[in-house]
Amino acid sequence: MQEQRSPFYRFMESVRDRKTYFVEWEHGNNGDRLITMGVQRVLGETGCGLADSPEVAEQILLNGGGWFQDVFPRAFEKIAYYRREYPSLPLIMAPQILRVRNVNFREICEISKSPFILFVRDNTSAESLREANLPSHCQIHISQDPAFELQDSDFITNLVHESSEKHILVAMRKDIPMRKTEMLSARLLARAKGTWLPKKIRRPFSWVRDRMVAHLSKDIITSILKQEKVGRELPKIYRDVSSSVSFEEFVAAIRDAALIITDRLHVSVFGHLLGKRVVIVCGPGSVGEKLRSVYDFSMSGPDSRTSLYVTDG
């Protein structure tokens, strides 16, 4: 058991007697699955009773993650829906990244006067909400990303026991803006999802795409590898394991890594939980801000094997 439980855990423990309807969302990638597993662990350990529908629930819990940002304005409609359709039910948001500077979030909060308890996973999100001047029935709390709730679970403990150092994992995301100076063909290939391709060649296509993304970041990767003291003879896997592979492959790739270089938040979080050496490539913009804020709040410290590598592009 953890010596000190998170604020989110303690809150759910305090309301465990109320039937909870848990809104999971769809899993966009393997990181979303880790988040869901973390929230489910909290619900299970605190003994929260679950309701099959909002109609028989006494409160609604929205899953954690990174959906509610200015770059995804339509995501806020999900909050508006539950405030509008179930106005008498308290609404709880599991730890999220929230950026509401360009969204009229106060208006959404005022749809219902029932309590709205917002958990955020970084200080920047809390500041963004405080600047929004939310009504008094909204409470703002800071807690760790839900994936960190898996710390000391059997799932993590068993993986640490099975851990090895077979390769270096380079997991770079494919959906960030690229510099104009990069070849147009490379940029298009990196962005293409290939869902229209037959299944037989979709996986090789995905592999080529991941290699191309890594190639576009080769200077950064080369610089990091020069700084690290990990065996250079180890094979390197260039794979965006957050989205390009199954959850089982995601777990294995991180479990067996000697070094992880990534700009994927939950690749770094999972590596951190397993005690791996992790270098988070952190550039400008909303993606870099998210990485930096979660790192500062949950992954920094004198005993951490996780560090930031800050770039300007």
C-alpha positions as MATLAB code, in Angstrom:
seq = 'MQEQRSPFYRFMESVRDRKTYFVEWEHGNNGDRLITMGVQRVLGETGCGLADSPEVAEQILLNGGGWFQDVFPRAFEKIAYYRREYPSLPLIMAPQILRVRNVNFREICEISKSPFILFVRDNTSAESLREANLPSHCQIHISQDPAFELQDSDFITNLVHESSEKHILVAMRKDIPMRKTEMLSARLLARAKGTWLPKKIRRPFSWVRDRMVAHLSKDIITSILKQEKVGRELPKIYRDVSSSVSFEEFVAAIRDAALIITDRLHVSVFGHLLGKRVVIVCGPGSVGEKLRSVYDFSMSGPDSRTSLYVTDG';
ca = [
       0.000    0.000    0.000;
       1.119    3.534   -0.697;
       2.223    5.463    2.391;
       0.356    8.583    1.296;
      -2.675    8.432   -0.958;
      -3.389   11.098   -3.555;
      -6.023   13.813   -3.032;
      -8.164   12.157   -5.721;
      -7.964    8.795   -3.944;
      -8.860   10.344   -0.591;
     -11.807   12.218   -2.071;
     -13.261    9.116   -3.739;
     -12.836    7.317   -0.433;
     -14.878   10.057    1.266;
     -17.805    9.632   -1.183;
     -17.638    5.856   -1.598;
     -21.150    5.397   -0.171;
     -22.667    7.179   -3.164;
     -23.403    5.143   -6.286;
     -21.018    6.342   -8.992;
     -21.549    6.317  -12.737;
     -18.094    6.169  -14.323;
     -17.710    7.733  -17.787;
     -14.661    6.057  -19.346;
     -14.498    7.683  -22.826;
     -12.992    5.761  -25.726;
      -9.342    4.730  -25.494;
      -7.495    6.788  -28.078;
      -4.173    5.113  -27.271;
      -2.430    2.875  -24.762;
      -1.870    5.798  -22.415;
      -5.641    6.230  -22.112;
      -5.878    2.605  -21.031;
      -3.308    3.214  -18.273;
      -5.381    6.166  -17.064;
      -8.533    4.056  -16.958;
      -6.720    1.292  -15.088;
      -5.560    3.844  -12.520;
      -9.060    5.239  -11.965;
     -10.508    1.728  -11.768;
      -7.952    0.838   -9.107;
      -9.026    3.842   -7.040;
     -12.693    2.905   -7.400;
     -11.980   -0.698   -6.443;
      -9.747   -0.003   -3.451;
     -11.969    2.711   -2.014;
     -15.033    0.487   -2.347;
     -17.049    2.885   -4.501;
     -20.324    1.359   -5.575;
     -20.794    1.626   -9.340;
     -24.049    2.434  -11.121;
     -24.923    1.044  -14.546;
     -26.412    4.351  -15.726;
     -26.661    7.989  -14.632;
     -30.382    7.498  -13.963;
     -29.637    5.287  -10.929;
     -26.429    7.066   -9.862;
     -25.846    9.552   -7.072;
     -22.800   11.128   -8.713;
     -20.991   11.058  -12.063;
     -17.242   10.542  -12.447;
     -15.548   11.600  -15.693;
     -12.361    9.736  -16.583;
      -9.009   11.489  -16.423;
      -6.722   12.321  -19.336;
      -5.936   15.232  -21.587;
      -9.130   15.854  -23.509;
     -10.166   19.206  -22.105;
      -7.835   21.695  -23.737;
      -8.352   24.734  -25.933;
      -7.106   22.707  -28.921;
     -10.053   20.308  -28.467;
     -12.970   22.735  -27.941;
     -15.621   20.140  -28.814;
     -14.508   17.986  -25.890;
     -16.054   20.509  -23.510;
     -19.465   19.591  -24.931;
     -19.140   16.320  -22.999;
     -19.060   18.223  -19.714;
     -21.981   20.409  -20.826;
     -23.986   17.290  -21.678;
     -23.761   15.800  -18.185;
     -24.386   19.141  -16.490;
     -27.455   19.691  -18.659;
     -28.943   16.164  -18.700;
     -28.305   15.333  -15.018;
     -28.352   18.722  -13.270;
     -29.017   17.328   -9.783;
     -25.990   14.991   -9.750;
     -22.583   16.108   -8.479;
     -19.995   15.847  -11.248;
     -16.454   14.715  -10.466;
     -13.585   14.965  -12.940;
     -10.677   12.593  -12.405;
      -7.263   14.291  -12.818;
      -7.050   15.979  -16.191;
      -5.002   18.461  -18.140;
      -7.307   21.465  -18.504;
      -6.633   24.591  -20.539;
      -9.654   26.901  -20.601;
      -8.223   30.308  -21.474;
      -9.977   30.318  -24.857;
     -13.153   28.525  -23.733;
     -16.107   29.991  -21.816;
     -15.777   27.339  -19.158;
     -17.640   29.352  -16.525;
     -20.744   29.242  -18.707;
     -20.536   25.438  -18.867;
     -20.107   25.219  -15.104;
     -23.180   27.393  -14.540;
     -25.495   25.048  -16.454;
     -26.079   23.273  -13.128;
     -25.651   24.431   -9.546;
     -24.795   20.968   -8.206;
     -21.208   20.453   -7.006;
     -18.559   20.176   -9.691;
     -15.294   18.760   -8.311;
     -12.402   19.224  -10.718;
      -9.153   17.354  -10.229;
      -6.247   18.502  -12.382;
      -2.860   16.830  -12.737;
      -0.633   19.907  -12.897;
      -0.266   23.422  -11.513;
      -0.736   25.093  -14.903;
      -4.213   23.579  -15.243;
      -5.126   24.813  -11.768;
      -3.989   28.325  -12.685;
      -6.028   28.217  -15.888;
      -9.156   27.287  -13.917;
      -8.571   29.950  -11.268;
      -8.253   32.582  -13.986;
     -11.665   31.463  -15.317;
     -13.321   32.754  -12.111;
     -15.533   29.704  -11.708;
     -18.727   29.775   -9.594;
     -18.636   28.760   -5.929;
     -20.083   25.277   -6.499;
     -16.881   24.363   -8.406;
     -13.949   22.991   -6.416;
     -10.426   22.808   -7.837;
      -7.947   20.221   -6.573;
      -4.519   19.100   -7.801;
      -3.714   15.402   -7.865;
      -1.390   13.099   -9.769;
      -2.198   11.697  -13.201;
      -4.447    8.624  -12.709;
      -1.796    6.313  -14.198;
       0.354    6.996  -11.114;
      -2.387    5.360   -9.015;
      -0.978    2.065  -10.352;
       2.182    2.581   -8.281;
       2.773   -0.468   -6.025;
      -0.083   -2.380   -7.696;
       0.391   -6.051   -8.516;
       0.451   -5.039  -12.178;
       3.479   -2.766  -11.706;
       5.209   -4.935   -9.100;
       5.113   -7.991  -11.361;
       6.444   -6.020  -14.332;
       9.319   -4.617  -12.262;
      10.186   -8.172  -11.271;
      10.133   -9.253  -14.959;
      11.988   -6.156  -16.166;
      15.076   -6.428  -18.372;
      17.329   -4.186  -20.488;
      17.184   -5.632  -23.984;
      16.878   -2.497  -26.122;
      16.656    1.283  -26.362;
      13.126    2.490  -27.080;
      12.598    5.667  -29.119;
       8.895    6.521  -29.039;
       8.109    9.809  -30.784;
       4.573   10.951  -31.462;
       3.333   11.424  -35.030;
       0.692   14.098  -34.510;
       2.742   17.186  -33.608;
       3.342   20.084  -36.023;
       6.604   19.774  -37.922;
       8.961   22.448  -39.077;
       8.378   23.938  -42.519;
      11.944   23.099  -43.483;
      11.275   19.369  -43.354;
      10.560   17.562  -46.596;
       6.890   17.683  -47.535;
       6.876   13.960  -48.352;
       8.308   13.123  -44.933;
       5.786   15.317  -43.159;
       2.864   13.783  -45.039;
       4.077   10.227  -44.407;
       4.532   10.921  -40.703;
       0.996   12.289  -40.409;
      -0.739    9.634  -42.528;
      -2.607    7.032  -40.494;
      -2.955    4.459  -43.250;
      -6.316    3.188  -41.995;
      -7.400    2.783  -45.623;
      -4.657    0.222  -46.253;
      -5.278   -3.552  -46.163;
      -4.430   -5.018  -42.756;
      -1.552   -7.054  -44.224;
       0.453   -3.954  -45.070;
      -0.890   -1.530  -42.465;
       1.610   -2.654  -39.826;
       4.691   -2.381  -42.117;
       3.396    1.056  -43.166;
       3.112    2.060  -39.514;
       6.676    0.839  -38.901;
       7.988    2.956  -41.796;
       6.063    5.950  -40.521;
       7.531    5.584  -37.020;
      11.028    5.359  -38.474;
      10.381    8.518  -40.503;
       9.266   10.433  -37.415;
      12.407    9.305  -35.594;
      14.492   10.392  -38.585;
      12.978   13.883  -38.380;
      14.182   14.002  -34.761;
      17.538   12.330  -35.414;
      19.648   15.262  -34.168;
      17.838   15.263  -30.841;
      18.010   11.480  -30.492;
      21.709   11.412  -31.404;
      22.441   14.112  -28.834;
      20.611   12.214  -26.093;
      22.331    8.930  -26.930;
      25.728   10.632  -26.685;
      24.873   11.916  -23.216;
      23.567    8.618  -21.874;
      25.768    5.841  -20.510;
      23.482    3.050  -21.677;
      25.158    0.342  -23.725;
      25.362    1.581  -27.294;
      25.479   -1.976  -28.582;
      21.827   -2.464  -27.632;
      19.339   -2.578  -30.527;
      17.136    0.473  -30.963;
      13.381    0.222  -31.432;
      11.822    3.204  -33.197;
       8.128    2.846  -32.427;
       5.347    5.103  -31.209;
       4.192    2.397  -28.814;
       1.542    4.670  -27.385;
      -0.561    4.286  -30.538;
       1.101    1.960  -33.084;
       0.966   -1.344  -31.187;
      -1.308   -3.404  -28.937;
      -1.377   -2.793  -25.202;
       0.560   -6.010  -24.616;
       3.299   -4.854  -27.022;
       3.287   -1.426  -25.371;
       3.907   -3.040  -21.978;
       6.651   -5.350  -23.289;
       8.500   -2.580  -25.147;
       8.744   -0.441  -22.019;
       9.335   -3.325  -19.595;
      12.382   -4.499  -21.575;
      13.932   -1.082  -22.282;
      17.288    0.018  -20.889;
      16.611    3.592  -21.992;
      13.435    5.315  -23.197;
      13.518    8.463  -25.332;
      10.034    9.833  -25.877;
       7.747   12.812  -26.246;
       4.729   10.674  -25.295;
       3.436   11.444  -21.812;
       2.268    7.994  -20.815;
       5.255    6.229  -22.316;
       7.305    8.329  -19.904;
       4.856    7.795  -17.029;
       4.860    4.025  -17.491;
       8.640    3.934  -17.812;
       8.896    6.047  -14.666;
       6.622    3.659  -12.761;
       8.879    0.765  -13.771;
      11.996    2.643  -12.637;
      13.416    2.938  -16.145;
      15.839    5.594  -17.352;
      13.529    7.948  -19.257;
      14.412   11.074  -21.240;
      11.357   13.182  -22.100;
      11.831   15.270  -25.240;
       9.984   18.474  -24.476;
       9.449   21.071  -27.206;
       7.384   24.267  -27.382;
       3.599   24.457  -27.680;
       0.767   22.692  -25.880;
       2.362   19.223  -26.070;
       5.590   20.447  -24.500;
       3.683   22.387  -21.846;
       1.746   19.235  -20.911;
       4.917   17.153  -20.633;
       6.748   19.751  -18.578;
       3.862   20.380  -16.169;
       3.228   16.691  -15.408;
       6.963   16.031  -15.109;
       7.390   18.902  -12.637;
       4.447   17.754  -10.522;
       4.904   13.974  -10.522;
       8.194   12.773  -12.018;
      10.928   15.152  -10.874;
      12.961   14.783   -7.696;
      16.440   13.737   -6.556;
      15.765    9.987   -6.843;
      13.996   10.122  -10.204;
      15.531    8.391  -13.230;
      13.340   10.533  -15.492;
      14.560   13.837  -16.922;
      13.592   16.482  -19.467;
      15.437   17.257  -22.694;
      14.123   20.673  -23.724;
      14.190   21.669  -27.400;
      13.196   24.813  -29.262;
      11.312   23.085  -32.060;
];
